[in-house]
């Protein structure tokens, strides 16, 4: 019997990566190899069960502190009809004795609504509508959860992703600050730990954190965030696996790589993380919170094989290579061994050194440090002008890309010298294999680590 690695090698030889369509003969060959892989790979069912069990995980909450914060408060949740938004609404409904309001575009279906809550309709990209809503509701606290969350879709719907995740965040936060709202808590992503990325989803969420940092440090409003990793309850990956397994006409299950493993958290943990971020704020700075222990990453290959075995599906697996929007190799200086084991994996080497006290031992928090960068402010305005003028993906992508490099510079200018020096040294060891973007990141880190040499 062939080993797992031998079967995977045969699959890659039968169907090299990067093909948009596979012919019938290739699909037939992959189908046989996939069944051999199901028989040879041990532990897939157990990994699948572990994945599903994450839905039951939750965080410990300081209930007395939350009761004090939420008592008689008027709370507004953007994106309150989505998966995490509706879970947050449920958490708030049992703790908030005041007024609870959700605002969304009204396109999300399938998630519960809560008696006593109000449901409004507005798009966070519509600054006039958001200002009017905030003026009418007069919230004491806003949870900003609305976003475009699909990395693959972000590469297709570039304008909607950027205008929602970046400009929509600016719209909500600036309108809230101008209206005198005391506090806003934002939902972010672990992908924002990357110092720079050309991927639209990652870049848009990192830019949103930079926007929030500027408003938090430049106003009296408290502003914090929670970073999520892959959320099981609305898992795009799992939904696709089940769809592909059920519908053989889809051709094949396309996996970027058989080596992929990813962290997972539950919608309940995500909602509770936002509640903790509400308590972990500090005036004059932007703090980000992330779950400390996310457990072992889940094997994507095991998950796919378990879904196929459970359904009895004959759909084959194709190792397709990485689509745009999904990073194959992370920047080699992203984590520092001196700090990586002590904090959440959703914090990079620079962020780990800015760790601050957290309202819960199950959560890590850090202060986002960004140096003043006038060029970035101008580029944000330029991005808004581009989005107002056109929906051309290349134009919007280019404008966000320029802003992202400026945000990188702002973060590196504020980073501790020792962290810069170590990151540069770690990345330099891989300099011969770095792609163009990663080489530019390394050069920027080196310039800031040794400004006299630049």
FENZI-V938296 format. One record per residue. RES is the residue in three letters. NEAR is the number of other ideal C-beta (glycine too) atoms within 12 Angstrom. D_CENTER is the distance of its C-alpha to the mean C-alpha in Angstrom with 2 decimals. Layout:
# FENZI-V938296
((RES	NEAR	D_CENTER) (RES	NEAR	D_CENTER))
This chain:
# FENZI-V938296
((UNK	10	40.69) (UNK	17	38.05) (UNK	15	35.30) (UNK	26	31.60) (UNK	16	31.17) (UNK	17	34.26) (UNK	31	33.09) (UNK	29	29.74) (UNK	18	31.77) (UNK	23	33.98) (UNK	38	31.12) (UNK	27	29.87) (UNK	16	33.48) (UNK	29	34.13) (UNK	34	31.12) (UNK	16	29.73) (UNK	22	26.12) (UNK	17	25.40) (UNK	20	27.65) (UNK	14	26.81) (UNK	15	29.52) (UNK	29	31.47) (UNK	16	35.16) (UNK	13	36.79) (UNK	13	38.37) (UNK	23	35.13) (UNK	28	33.42) (UNK	20	36.44) (UNK	25	36.25) (UNK	38	32.55) (UNK	29	33.34) (UNK	22	35.99) (UNK	35	33.89) (UNK	40	31.02) (UNK	24	33.58) (UNK	25	34.87) (UNK	38	31.43) (UNK	34	31.02) (UNK	19	34.41) (UNK	24	33.80) (UNK	34	30.33) (UNK	17	30.70) (UNK	21	28.25) (UNK	29	26.06) (UNK	21	27.15) (UNK	20	26.47) (UNK	30	22.94) (UNK	31	22.38) (UNK	18	23.91) (UNK	24	21.77) (UNK	37	18.60) (UNK	24	20.04) (UNK	16	21.23) (UNK	34	17.81) (UNK	24	17.96) (UNK	16	20.68) (UNK	28	19.01) (UNK	23	18.92) (UNK	34	19.15) (UNK	21	22.37) (UNK	30	22.75) (UNK	24	25.47) (UNK	21	27.01) (UNK	13	29.74) (UNK	19	27.49) (UNK	31	25.31) (UNK	20	28.57) (UNK	15	29.83) (UNK	32	26.76) (UNK	34	26.53) (UNK	18	30.27) (UNK	16	31.53) (UNK	29	28.40) (UNK	27	27.34) (UNK	46	23.62) (UNK	49	21.68) (UNK	50	18.38) (UNK	50	16.73) (UNK	45	15.34) (UNK	45	17.53) (UNK	34	18.52) (UNK	37	15.27) (UNK	35	14.34) (UNK	42	12.67) (UNK	43	14.82) (UNK	35	17.93) (UNK	40	17.38) (UNK	49	17.07) (UNK	42	20.16) (UNK	30	21.98) (UNK	36	21.32) (UNK	41	22.54) (UNK	28	25.46) (UNK	22	27.09) (UNK	30	26.72) (UNK	33	27.12) (UNK	19	30.80) (UNK	25	30.44) (UNK	25	28.93) (UNK	39	25.63) (UNK	37	24.41) (UNK	41	21.59) (UNK	43	21.00) (UNK	36	19.39) (UNK	29	20.49) (UNK	18	22.18) (UNK	15	20.89) (UNK	28	19.07) (UNK	13	21.52) (UNK	13	22.01) (UNK	26	20.66) (UNK	21	23.31) (UNK	24	24.62) (UNK	26	26.36) (UNK	12	29.97) (UNK	19	30.56) (UNK	31	27.28) (UNK	27	27.50) (UNK	28	25.46) (UNK	29	25.44) (UNK	22	24.38) (UNK	32	23.00) (UNK	27	20.41) (UNK	45	18.32) (UNK	31	19.32) (UNK	23	22.91) (UNK	26	23.71) (UNK	15	27.21) (UNK	23	26.16) (UNK	39	23.59) (UNK	23	26.30) (UNK	18	28.82) (UNK	34	26.70) (UNK	37	25.99) (UNK	18	29.67) (UNK	19	30.78) (UNK	31	28.64) (UNK	22	28.91) (UNK	40	26.02) (UNK	30	26.16) (UNK	43	22.44) (UNK	50	19.50) (UNK	48	16.15) (UNK	52	13.96) (UNK	50	11.59) (UNK	42	12.44) (UNK	45	10.06) (UNK	38	10.05) (UNK	37	7.24) (UNK	31	9.04) (UNK	34	8.72) (UNK	23	12.45) (UNK	26	13.52) (UNK	39	12.04) (UNK	30	14.66) (UNK	20	17.29) (UNK	25	16.70) (UNK	37	16.09) (UNK	35	17.92) (UNK	32	16.35) (UNK	39	12.76) (UNK	47	13.92) (UNK	39	16.36) (UNK	40	14.07) (UNK	51	10.93) (UNK	48	13.23) (UNK	40	16.69) (UNK	43	15.98) (UNK	48	14.38) (UNK	40	17.48) (UNK	39	19.67) (UNK	49	18.70) (UNK	43	18.79) (UNK	31	21.91) (UNK	37	23.69) (UNK	42	23.06) (UNK	29	24.36) (UNK	21	27.34) (UNK	27	28.16) (UNK	18	28.26) (UNK	36	25.52) (UNK	26	25.42) (UNK	39	21.74) (UNK	46	18.25) (UNK	48	15.19) (UNK	51	11.77) (UNK	50	8.54) (UNK	47	5.64) (UNK	41	2.49) (UNK	41	4.72) (UNK	41	4.79) (UNK	46	6.46) (UNK	40	9.12) (UNK	38	10.63) (UNK	43	13.63) (UNK	43	13.84) (UNK	41	12.61) (UNK	31	14.53) (UNK	36	11.79) (UNK	42	11.39) (UNK	43	7.81) (UNK	40	6.88) (UNK	44	10.11) (UNK	52	9.82) (UNK	43	7.03) (UNK	47	9.05) (UNK	50	12.08) (UNK	51	11.22) (UNK	49	11.20) (UNK	49	14.42) (UNK	45	15.84) (UNK	47	15.38) (UNK	41	17.03) (UNK	33	19.92) (UNK	39	20.57) (UNK	36	20.41) (UNK	28	22.85) (UNK	22	24.98) (UNK	27	25.68) (UNK	19	26.84) (UNK	38	23.82) (UNK	34	21.75) (UNK	46	18.05) (UNK	47	15.38) (UNK	51	11.74) (UNK	48	9.91) (UNK	49	6.74) (UNK	46	5.72) (UNK	35	5.83) (UNK	39	7.45) (UNK	41	9.52) (UNK	36	13.08) (UNK	31	14.61) (UNK	30	12.93) (UNK	31	12.28) (UNK	25	12.57) (UNK	34	13.97) (UNK	29	16.50) (UNK	21	17.60) (UNK	27	18.36) (UNK	35	20.21) (UNK	25	22.33) (UNK	22	23.05) (UNK	31	24.12) (UNK	31	26.23) (UNK	20	27.94) (UNK	17	28.75) (UNK	21	30.55) (UNK	13	31.12) (UNK	22	27.53) (UNK	27	28.94) (UNK	39	26.70) (UNK	43	23.46) (UNK	35	21.64) (UNK	41	19.83) (UNK	31	18.46) (UNK	27	20.10) (UNK	32	21.90) (UNK	20	20.52) (UNK	26	16.83) (UNK	25	15.68) (UNK	37	12.28) (UNK	33	11.41) (UNK	38	11.44) (UNK	45	11.78) (UNK	33	13.63) (UNK	36	13.30) (UNK	29	16.10) (UNK	43	14.46) (UNK	50	11.50) (UNK	42	14.26) (UNK	37	16.35) (UNK	53	13.83) (UNK	51	13.90) (UNK	46	17.67) (UNK	43	17.87) (UNK	48	15.99) (UNK	46	18.68) (UNK	35	21.29) (UNK	37	19.92) (UNK	37	20.45) (UNK	26	22.93) (UNK	17	24.61) (UNK	19	24.30) (UNK	30	21.02) (UNK	44	17.28) (UNK	44	16.05) (UNK	54	12.62) (UNK	48	12.70) (UNK	46	11.22) (UNK	43	13.18) (UNK	31	15.77) (UNK	23	16.77) (UNK	35	14.48) (UNK	26	17.52) (UNK	18	18.17) (UNK	23	15.65) (UNK	35	16.71) (UNK	31	18.75) (UNK	35	17.83) (UNK	37	21.50) (UNK	35	22.84) (UNK	44	20.75) (UNK	42	22.11) (UNK	40	25.61) (UNK	33	25.67) (UNK	36	24.71) (UNK	36	27.47) (UNK	30	29.96) (UNK	20	29.49) (UNK	22	30.02) (UNK	13	32.76) (UNK	29	31.20) (UNK	27	32.64) (UNK	35	29.62) (UNK	39	29.23) (UNK	48	26.29) (UNK	38	25.83) (UNK	36	24.01) (UNK	30	22.94) (UNK	21	21.11) (UNK	22	17.75) (UNK	25	16.94) (UNK	24	15.74) (UNK	30	11.99) (UNK	32	11.74) (UNK	28	12.89) (UNK	22	15.98) (UNK	19	16.90) (UNK	29	14.94) (UNK	35	16.91) (UNK	30	19.64) (UNK	40	19.68) (UNK	36	16.11) (UNK	31	17.48) (UNK	30	20.92) (UNK	16	22.97) (UNK	18	24.55) (UNK	27	21.51) (UNK	24	18.98) (UNK	14	20.70) (UNK	19	20.98) (UNK	34	17.48) (UNK	36	14.09) (UNK	35	12.70) (UNK	39	9.51) (UNK	42	12.11) (UNK	46	13.82) (UNK	41	17.62) (UNK	42	18.09) (UNK	46	15.91) (UNK	36	17.72) (UNK	29	20.93) (UNK	28	20.02) (UNK	29	19.60) (UNK	26	21.27) (UNK	18	22.61) (UNK	33	20.43) (UNK	33	21.77) (UNK	31	21.31) (UNK	16	22.05) (UNK	26	19.20) (UNK	42	16.63) (UNK	39	16.33) (UNK	39	16.14) (UNK	40	16.58) (UNK	34	17.91) (UNK	44	16.23) (UNK	29	19.22) (UNK	37	19.70) (UNK	23	23.22) (UNK	19	24.69) (UNK	24	24.22) (UNK	14	26.34) (UNK	20	25.47) (UNK	32	21.78) (UNK	24	23.05) (UNK	16	25.31) (UNK	30	22.68) (UNK	35	20.50) (UNK	22	23.69) (UNK	24	24.36) (UNK	40	21.03) (UNK	29	21.98) (UNK	17	25.43) (UNK	30	24.29) (UNK	35	22.21) (UNK	19	25.31) (UNK	15	27.58) (UNK	19	26.02) (UNK	19	23.37) (UNK	15	24.15) (UNK	24	20.99) (UNK	16	22.57) (UNK	22	23.42) (UNK	37	20.06) (UNK	34	18.34) (UNK	24	21.00) (UNK	37	20.69) (UNK	45	16.96) (UNK	33	17.74) (UNK	27	20.51) (UNK	39	18.54) (UNK	41	15.94) (UNK	31	18.95) (UNK	34	20.37) (UNK	44	17.32) (UNK	42	17.58) (UNK	31	21.23) (UNK	37	20.71) (UNK	41	18.58) (UNK	39	21.10) (UNK	26	24.01) (UNK	29	22.92) (UNK	35	22.14) (UNK	26	24.90) (UNK	19	27.46) (UNK	18	27.47) (UNK	33	23.74) (UNK	32	24.19) (UNK	26	27.29) (UNK	31	25.82) (UNK	42	22.72) (UNK	33	25.21) (UNK	23	27.49) (UNK	29	24.98) (UNK	34	23.69) (UNK	24	27.30) (UNK	15	28.30) (UNK	22	26.23) (UNK	22	27.31) (UNK	12	29.37) (UNK	15	26.50) (UNK	23	23.86) (UNK	21	22.86) (UNK	11	23.54) (UNK	27	20.20) (UNK	32	20.14) (UNK	22	23.81) (UNK	26	23.20) (UNK	38	20.59) (UNK	35	23.22) (UNK	27	25.92) (UNK	34	24.13) (UNK	42	23.63) (UNK	27	27.27) (UNK	21	28.48) (UNK	31	27.01) (UNK	30	28.11) (UNK	17	31.62) (UNK	15	32.17) (UNK	8	35.89) (UNK	10	35.46) (UNK	12	33.60))
